[in-house]
């Protein structure tokens, strides 16, 4: 669990600033409605909410991957280190140190684990020595990948593929990783392992994370700050420790109340009763 001093420290310098953006798909469907958030240097920022809340769209707006899905940012601004970036080519953003790990663990299934990792070095200009040193660093954080390095990625487990996706991102030497639903489809033990590695990368390598996640309970244990999205709007934000103790968050997103854990049916009923949107 992260202490208040660490949370305060990582709020000092903003790397990514999303200011009041709206996103429309197919020139008609309004998906994000005035979303604003900051990603500080050295922090883990959680973007929380249910399926369809707009988490993935927010990440793709930042990484400029919306156009492939007929989406566009129609209002607001996205800045990296104070410079507008929402019209940059996605590859240029990667070169600037911002990279997205997509939902669904997108690996090159026909390549080996190691070949997948090496593709992450493609945008860099350093020599083979630097590449091998960074590959060794990835294997240090993901020892299981060292064991499976010659295996075809398509035949590895879901947890191993998630490790490959994060490891490949590390090979690009990122400053900020946009990590989309890392817990999806994984057993609880693997989820803890993945989040533990995210924490280590943040603390030891200084990588900042914007983490989109439905598993609110786990995300708020590892994040420093959180934003909760509902129907394309930010409805609540604050330090992760405060969100964990907020009665609304505990009852709706964590399934807890002062009377103990609530059933899914109770939570759904609560959702109909309680809305944070004005």
LINKA-V694587 format. One record per backbone hydrogen bond with DSSP energy under -0.5 kcal/mol. CO is the residue of the C=O (numbers start at 1). NH is the residue of the N-H. E is the energy in kcal/mol with one decimal. If there is no record, write none. Layout:
# LINKA-V694587
CO,NH,E / CO,NH,E
This chain:
# LINKA-V694587
3,7,-1.9 / 4,8,-2.4 / 5,9,-2.3 / 6,10,-2.0 / 8,11,-1.1 / 9,12,-1.4 / 13,41,-3.4 / 15,81,-3.0 / 16,39,-2.7 / 17,19,-0.6 / 17,79,-2.6 / 18,20,-0.6 / 18,37,-2.1 / 19,77,-1.8 / 21,34,-1.1 / 21,35,-2.1 / 22,74,-2.2 / 22,75,-1.1 / 23,31,-2.9 / 23,32,-1.2 / 24,72,-1.8 / 25,28,-2.2 / 25,29,-2.4 / 28,30,-0.7 / 29,25,-2.6 / 29,31,-0.7 / 32,23,-1.2 / 35,21,-2.5 / 37,18,-3.2 / 38,40,-0.5 / 39,15,-2.7 / 39,16,-1.8 / 40,43,-1.5 / 43,45,-0.6 / 43,209,-2.5 / 44,46,-0.5 / 44,224,-3.1 / 44,225,-1.4 / 45,211,-3.4 / 46,48,-0.6 / 46,227,-2.6 / 47,213,-2.2 / 48,229,-3.4 / 50,53,-1.8 / 53,232,-2.2 / 54,58,-1.9 / 55,59,-2.0 / 56,60,-2.6 / 57,61,-2.1 / 58,62,-1.8 / 59,63,-2.5 / 60,64,-0.6 / 60,65,-2.4 / 60,66,-0.7 / 66,69,-2.2 / 66,71,-2.1 / 67,70,-1.6 / 70,26,-3.2 / 72,24,-2.2 / 72,74,-0.7 / 75,22,-1.5 / 77,19,-3.0 / 78,85,-2.6 / 78,86,-0.8 / 79,17,-2.6 / 80,83,-1.7 / 83,80,-2.7 / 85,88,-1.9 / 89,92,-0.8 / 89,93,-1.6 / 90,94,-1.9 / 91,95,-2.0 / 92,96,-1.4 / 93,98,-2.5 / 94,97,-1.6 / 97,99,-0.6 / 97,175,-2.3 / 97,176,-3.0 / 99,178,-2.8 / 100,102,-0.7 / 101,180,-2.2 / 102,105,-1.1 / 105,107,-0.9 / 107,109,-1.2 / 108,111,-1.6 / 109,154,-2.1 / 111,153,-2.9 / 112,116,-2.4 / 113,117,-2.1 / 114,118,-2.3 / 115,119,-1.2 / 116,120,-0.6 / 117,120,-1.4 / 118,121,-1.7 / 119,122,-1.4 / 121,124,-2.0 / 127,131,-1.8 / 128,132,-2.7 / 129,133,-1.9 / 130,134,-2.3 / 131,135,-2.2 / 132,136,-2.2 / 133,137,-1.7 / 134,138,-2.2 / 135,139,-2.2 / 136,140,-1.6 / 137,141,-1.7 / 138,142,-2.4 / 142,145,-1.6 / 142,146,-1.0 / 143,147,-1.5 / 144,148,-1.4 / 146,149,-0.9 / 148,113,-0.6 / 148,151,-2.1 / 149,114,-2.3 / 151,113,-2.0 / 152,155,-2.1 / 153,156,-1.7 / 157,161,-2.4 / 158,162,-1.9 / 159,163,-1.9 / 160,164,-2.3 / 161,165,-2.4 / 162,166,-2.1 / 163,167,-3.0 / 164,168,-2.9 / 165,169,-1.5 / 166,170,-2.1 / 167,171,-1.4 / 169,172,-1.3 / 170,173,-2.1 / 175,208,-2.5 / 176,99,-2.1 / 177,179,-0.8 / 177,210,-2.3 / 178,101,-3.3 / 178,180,-0.6 / 179,181,-0.7 / 179,212,-2.5 / 181,184,-1.2 / 183,186,-2.1 / 187,190,-0.6 / 187,191,-2.2 / 188,192,-2.2 / 189,193,-1.7 / 190,194,-2.8 / 191,195,-2.6 / 192,196,-2.2 / 193,197,-1.9 / 194,198,-2.2 / 195,199,-2.3 / 196,200,-2.0 / 197,201,-2.8 / 198,202,-2.2 / 199,203,-2.5 / 200,204,-3.2 / 200,205,-0.5 / 201,205,-1.4 / 201,207,-1.6 / 202,206,-0.6 / 208,177,-2.7 / 209,45,-3.0 / 209,211,-0.5 / 210,179,-2.4 / 210,212,-0.6 / 211,47,-3.5 / 211,213,-0.5 / 212,181,-2.8 / 213,49,-0.7 / 214,216,-2.1 / 215,219,-2.4 / 216,220,-2.5 / 217,221,-0.7 / 218,221,-0.9 / 218,222,-1.1 / 219,222,-0.6 / 219,223,-2.3 / 224,240,-2.1 / 225,46,-3.0 / 226,238,-1.9 / 227,48,-3.5 / 227,229,-0.6 / 228,235,-2.8 / 228,236,-1.0 / 230,233,-1.3 / 232,33,-3.1 / 233,230,-2.6 / 233,235,-0.7 / 236,228,-3.1 / 238,226,-2.6 / 239,242,-0.6 / 239,243,-2.2 / 240,244,-2.4 / 241,245,-0.9 / 242,246,-0.8 / 243,246,-0.8 / 246,250,-2.8 / 247,251,-2.3 / 248,252,-2.6 / 249,253,-1.0 / 249,254,-2.1 / 250,256,-4.6 / 255,262,-3.0 / 257,260,-2.1 / 260,257,-1.4 / 263,267,-2.2 / 264,268,-2.5 / 265,269,-2.1 / 266,270,-2.5 / 267,271,-2.2 / 268,272,-1.5 / 269,273,-1.5 / 270,274,-3.4 / 273,275,-0.5
